[in-house]
Amino acid sequence: MRISQLSAESGVPIPTIKYYLREGLLPQGDQTSATRAEYGQEHLRRLRLIRALLEVGRLPVAAIRKVIAAVDDERIDFHDMLGTAHYALSTPVEPHPEEEDWREARELVDRMIADLGWSVHPLAPTRDELAQSVVTLKRLGMPTSQEDLLPYASAALDLVRDLDITKIPFDGPRDVAVETLVICEVLYGKAFDVLRRLAQESESTRILGAPPCPSGDTTQVTRQGGRSGAP
Amino acid sequence: MRISQLSAESGVPIPTIKYYLREGLLPQGDQTSATRAEYGQEHLRRLRLIRALLEVGRLPVAAIRKVIAAVDDERIDFHDMLGTAHYALSTPVEPHPEEEDWREARELVDRMIADLGWSVHPLAPTRDELAQSVVTLKRLGMPTSQEDLLPYASAALDLVRDLDITKIPFDGPRDVAVETLVICEVLYGKAFDVLRRLAQESESTRILGAPPCPSGDTTQVTRQGGRSGAP
């Protein structure tokens, strides 16, 4: 298909598609003449992935570029490709080894991963990301011992084992496998986060004994406020 | 304490504290003279919360302002205050009722919440947020039937019931309760997301049979690339 049809099918404006081509997020089409290139289903699938990571995952373009580079680099092996895509999804965190509570948090993270028997690279940036959460929670007076965190780790592993990992076609084409990994991490991750907030609303309502789903009362106004910006 | 001590204790620079005061994120101190105000432990706690939501939660200032406004507004009742804070954490999503797959996704969300028996306000913006995830996953060819989503919902409810909600002091002071709710949603939510990515790395490694935690080989270089930006 031509770029105009690619735009129509994907809903992405032509100038945006050209921007993705320039940035290397989208592979070039087959040049059929000096002014014309052909695009295929793989371009459409890639465009949908980019939009999903931008709009739902709210990933910065730089992170998406790293993911895409890993998918497209034929030289690196499959496992490294997954690792690169995986780490590109980490929010960069600056470690603070000069602070005692940072060091304690990081030690806790490393000890917990070892005790769980998880295979995580010693240089994985995710370790610092978790240490940052731990140190922040601790400063806010919240429980952060290994015993407090283990139930979360165990729930996370169940989710990955039972749901995420079963969706990844490890024996299929490598670009599809890594795309699926990213979709699982970012998009099912987002869906889970929203479900958790829905569950939290429901449980708060249950505990506080307020009528579920009231209509025509003041709570509606207040809650719409949460959405529109008017308090 | 004076503003200089508040800055030293919290690690937040004085100009930033003054910005939070102007923006209404931080309540004014007790004015003890024309040029001097006294700040207390509640200011320190609030500052830590603001920094945590900004730095770890990556919430925009506007969302934090809504949460804080809900905590500080004595007129609204406790449940509404929780609701307002809660919805302020939603990412605003534009619904697309003119698109058929959007309508289907939104219907699926409403039906699933009803089938689960969850008490969620009909106008909760979280419903649209979940519909957006569903429609995006579907367009990427991922499984999104109610049967596919229910295990995620069930895992989310377990996490909220067993872990998050037990931490919220519903019978304590209302500002502490709502602050804890926000901490649970944003910070334990973030910690869980990181744990899930750690579990995903570990499970991929287990399935692909690569040596766990290699050192001195090329994967280290590739993976550090994920962190530093060099591929």
Interface residues (C-beta under 8 A of the other chain):
Chain A: R45 R48 L49 R51 A52 E55 V56 R58 A62 K66 A69 A70 D73 I76 F78 H79 D80 L82 G83 T84 H86 Y87 A88 L89 S90 T91 P92 I113 W118 S119 V120 H121 P122 L123 A124 P125 T126 R127 E129 L130 Q132 S133 V134 T136 L137 R139 L140 G141 M142 P143 L149 P151 Y152 A153 A155 A156 L157 D158 L159 V160 R161 D162 L163 D164 I165 K167 I168 F170 T180 L181 I183 C184 E185 L187 Y188 G189 K190 A191 F192 D193 V194 L195 R196 R197 L198 A199 Q200 E201 S202 E203 S204 T205 R206 I207 L208 A210 P212 C213 P214 S215 T218 T219 Q220 T222 R223 Q224 G225 G226 R227 G229 P231
Chain B: R45 R48 L49 R51 A52 E55 V56 R58 A62 K66 A69 A70 D73 I76 F78 H79 D80 L82 G83 T84 A85 H86 Y87 A88 L89 S90 T91 P92 I113 W118 S119 V120 H121 P122 L123 A124 P125 T126 R127 E129 L130 Q132 S133 V134 T136 L137 R139 L140 G141 M142 P143 L149 P151 Y152 A153 A155 A156 L157 D158 L159 V160 R161 D162 L163 D164 I165 K167 I168 F170 T180 L181 I183 C184 E185 L187 Y188 G189 K190 A191 F192 D193 V194 L195 R196 R197 L198 A199 Q200 E201 S202 E203 S204 T205 R206 I207 L208 A210 P212 C213 P214 S215 T218 T219 Q220 T222 R223 Q224 G225 G226 R227 G229 P231
